[in-house]
Amino acid sequence: MRLLALSGSLRARSSNGAVLRSALALWDGPTATADIGALPHFNPDLDGEDATPPASVAALRTAVATSDALLLVSPEYAHGVPGVLKNALDWLVSSGECVHKPTAVITASPFPTGGDHANAQLREILRMMTGEVVTAACREIPAIGPKIDPTTERVTDETTLADLDVALTQLATAVTATATALTSEQH
Ligand SMILES: Cc1cc2nc3c(=O)[nH]c(=O)nc-3n(C[C@H](O)[C@H](O)[C@H](O)COP(=O)(O)O)c2cc1C
């Protein structure tokens, strides 16, 4: 079961990056992280019937298509989804790789709100894309700062780690359930 992660933060010492790495370490199977910082701004003119999408876009689409599940880990900026992550999702709307893809959304913030606005917006965007948002695998992590070891840049808070483990188990369960449902639909 292959898990692909996308981060909404480009910051070198990102707290969401630390959450992402800690979550991937808990996944039982191969993992990868998509490089969405290099994507061009979404432009439908580059993506029409007569256009060849940019190589970075094609690589993202292949990475999503060949993954069994997606993990979005993101901060919230101005009560919204970071532009870099919305841009990546915009490139995936028409091409359809997210359709029925089990997806978990995790937001982490230094504030008590845990990035709740961005979390809700990401789930709504994914639903519009006919992705399968696995609600039981979504998390809003408040007050993230002291939950991370700045040296290892990993989550060290035991409660948060245990909860991330539960979330990823829920995501894996959804992958199995979705595969079973899609197979029985085809028969
Ligand atoms: C321009 C800007 C806007 C922000 N807006 C919010 C916000 O609306 N809600 C929130 O929880 N945090 C907000 N923050 C704080 C970020 O959550 C914080 O900088 C966080 O560390 C960014 O995530 P990262 O560590 O993964 O890069 C904002 C930060 C910046 C720089």
The ligand as an ORCA input file, in Angstrom:
! r2SCAN-3c Opt
* xyz 0 1
  C       1.346     34.954      6.539
  C       0.985     34.029      7.646
  C      -0.328     33.827      7.964
  C      -0.683     32.914      8.968
  N      -1.998     32.691      9.243
  C      -2.333     31.733     10.136
  C      -3.700     31.367     10.335
  O      -4.615     31.913      9.757
  N      -3.962     30.361     11.197
  C      -2.971     29.681     11.862
  O      -3.284     28.767     12.608
  N      -1.670     30.029     11.714
  C      -1.340     31.025     10.864
  N      -0.028     31.353     10.680
  C       0.995     30.725     11.506
  C       1.463     29.439     10.920
  O       0.585     28.415     11.344
  C       2.877     29.153     11.405
  O       3.764     30.111     10.859
  C       3.332     27.754     11.080
  O       4.548     27.498     11.738
  C       3.508     27.552      9.603
  O       3.641     26.178      9.336
  P       5.049     25.486      9.097
  O       5.810     25.511     10.406
  O       4.692     24.095      8.707
  O       5.778     26.233      8.025
  C       0.333     32.258      9.689
  C       1.678     32.478      9.357
  C       2.003     33.351      8.357
  C       3.465     33.566      8.004
*
